Amino acid sequence: MAKPKGKRIDQARAVSCEEVESPGKGNPGVKVTFAELDEEGDKLEGDYTIEKWFTGGALEYTINMLKACGCTSDEIANADFSGVGRNVVSLTLDGEGPNVAFVNAIGGAMGKPATDKAAFQRKMREAMGTPEPVAKAAP
């Protein structure tokens, strides 16, 4: 049964991580299998998987995903994925069976409130390439 596109799994833990190669080019990657957890942290039925690559634009995401799951930088550098189940993560499904689209550290996808409005506005203007605002005329 296909899962709804974008369905979120609030608590999951990686239960396995295997080295894979992409068809054709043989690029290195990992296939991580997750189990959904209930409120007490017990495994529920069904597994979810994601395959990510150590190449191009996917490299940074793949490393960050493995770190969110619990691997250290040294473990990743040595292709030792034994720490992959240390942390609980949240998943976003892609809607086609048990396939995972995104893996996030718990709390990692949520922003924190901006405490300095002027600094926030300056960062937004810089990001958008817009000039400094014109002072508003007094009423």
Salt bridges, closest charged atoms under 4 A:
ASP10 OD1 - ARG8 NE 2.98
ASP47 OD1 - LYS43 NZ 3.70
GLU75 OE2 - ARG86 NH2 2.72
GLU132 OE1 - ARG125 NH2 3.11
